[in-house]
Amino acid sequence: MSSINNIEPQGRVVFKSMVFGCLSLLAGSAVFADQAAAPAGAMAPVQRVNSTPKGQLKNPYKDDDAAAVEAGRKAYFRAGCNGCHGGNGGGGMCPPLTNDVWVYGGDDDTLFRLVSLGSDELQTKGYTRKGHENVVGPMPPMGAIVATDDDLWHILAFVRSNYHGAPECKFGCPPDPPEPK
């Protein structure tokens, strides 16, 4: 009578490979299904970033559009954003997405690029921190995880729908006025 714990090391490798293969197949099927349902003109988030000049990415979805927010909620959980940022973006082991601290800026273009590229790559493109949170680990690049740019726009609509910070900072706080001379 053998159990999984008594399998020879080579058997464990084979078993782990089989499990990994099955999980990869399932993940690939989910991505393919998401891409098959993608609207015309949709592309991978990194492709959208690479094909659009800095400052010109604008979310076509509003955070008061219930259907867009629900699609964003589903995409948020499907991409695993909740694992780091919490179920509604309230934070966890990573910064909250519901307050008025936008670490790199709160405009649509910056947020889209941050999620797509991750914070390390974003910094290589000249972006710098504007705000600080207690949790400051790097944002991983999610552009290969989120299936399409459309899904990412929906996620950002969902995030904005859960915003609880100062109203004037919803899309990034205005710069401080210059000090008088």
Secondary structure as the mmCIF struct_conf table of DSSP 4:
data_model
#
loop_
_struct_conf.conf_type_id
_struct_conf.id
_struct_conf.beg_label_comp_id
_struct_conf.beg_label_asym_id
_struct_conf.beg_label_seq_id
_struct_conf.end_label_comp_id
_struct_conf.end_label_asym_id
_struct_conf.end_label_seq_id
HELX_RH_3T_P HELX_RH_3T_P1 ILE A 4 ASN A 6
BEND BEND1 ILE A 7 ILE A 7
HELX_RH_AL_P HELX_RH_AL_P1 PRO A 9 ALA A 36
TURN_TY1_P TURN_TY1_P1 ALA A 37 ALA A 37
HELX_LH_PP_P HELX_LH_PP_P1 ALA A 38 PRO A 39
TURN_TY1_P TURN_TY1_P2 ALA A 40 GLY A 41
HELX_RH_AL_P HELX_RH_AL_P2 PRO A 45 SER A 51
BEND BEND2 THR A 52 THR A 52
TURN_TY1_P TURN_TY1_P3 LYS A 54 GLY A 55
BEND BEND3 PRO A 60 TYR A 61
TURN_TY1_P TURN_TY1_P4 ASP A 63 ASP A 64
HELX_RH_AL_P HELX_RH_AL_P3 ALA A 66 ARG A 78
TURN_TY1_P TURN_TY1_P5 ALA A 79 CYS A 81
HELX_RH_AL_P HELX_RH_AL_P4 ASN A 82 HIS A 85
TURN_TY1_P TURN_TY1_P6 GLY A 87 ASN A 88
BEND BEND4 GLY A 89 GLY A 89
BEND BEND5 GLY A 92 CYS A 94
BEND BEND6 LEU A 97 ASP A 100
BEND BEND7 VAL A 103 TYR A 104
BEND BEND8 ASP A 107 ASP A 107
HELX_RH_AL_P HELX_RH_AL_P5 ASP A 108 LEU A 117
HELX_RH_AL_P HELX_RH_AL_P6 SER A 119 THR A 124
TURN_TY1_P TURN_TY1_P7 LYS A 125 GLY A 126
BEND BEND9 ASN A 134 ASN A 134
HELX_LH_PP_P HELX_LH_PP_P2 GLY A 137 PRO A 141
TURN_TY1_P TURN_TY1_P8 GLY A 143 ILE A 145
BEND BEND10 VAL A 146 VAL A 146
HELX_RH_AL_P HELX_RH_AL_P7 ASP A 149 SER A 161
TURN_TY1_P TURN_TY1_P9 ASN A 162 ASN A 162
BEND BEND11 GLY A 165 GLY A 165
HELX_RH_3T_P HELX_RH_3T_P2 PRO A 167 CYS A 169
TURN_TY1_P TURN_TY1_P10 LYS A 170 PHE A 171
HELX_LH_PP_P HELX_LH_PP_P3 CYS A 173 PRO A 180
#
